[in-house]
């Protein structure tokens, strides 16, 4: 069975960071490229499930979609 996870990928000056939504615990992947970060987080998700069991997968993730936007705030 294949479970699909929504993954956030952030671009930083040092590279990319990726993390899944809908999991209990902290799972993070990183890489010099978008694809490397995505592959690393995939591996981290598999490791997390193998280590802690399928209980770390939220039965019904409340996240339907993910959006990124910006807003300005005076500081």
N, C-alpha and C positions, 0 to 999 in steps of 0.2 A: 504494500500500500504506500502511496506517495502522498504526503501532506504538504500543501502549499503554504508558505509563510510570506507575509508582507515584510519586506526588508527596507530599512532606511539606510541610505548610503550618503555619507557626508564627505565633501571634498575639503581637505585642509592643506595648508602650505607643505606639510610633510608627507602627504599622501591621502589615502581614503580610509574611512572608518565605516563599518557596516554593522547593523544590529537588527535582529528580527523583532517583530511585534507578535503578541499572542503566546509568549512563553513565560513561565515562572522562573525567576533567577536572572542572572546576568550572562548574556552571550554576546560576544563582540568579535568581529573579524577586522583585519586591516590588510592594506596592500599599497604598493606604489601606484597601481592603476585601479580603476573601477572594477574590472574583471577579476583582478587578484583579490580585492576586498570581498567581492561576492563569493568567490571560490572559498576563501578563508572562513567566511561566516557560515557557509554551507557545511564545511568540515566541523566548525565549532558547534553548530546545531546538532549534527549527528553525534558528536562526542558527548554533548550535554544530555541528550536522550539516552545514549548507551550507559552513561554514568549514573544518572538519577532516575531513569525510567520514564515511561510515557506519561506519568503524572505531571511532568513539567509542561506538557502541552495543554494550553487552556482548551477546554472542551468546545466552547463556542467563544471565539475571540470577538469582543465587542467592536473591533476595528473593521469597518466596512471598506474604507478607502483612506488614503493618506494624501494630504495636500501640503504644499509648501508655499508660503506667501510672505510678504513683508509689511510692516506697519512702522510709521515713524513716531517716536515718543521723545518729547523734549527732555533733556537731561542737564 
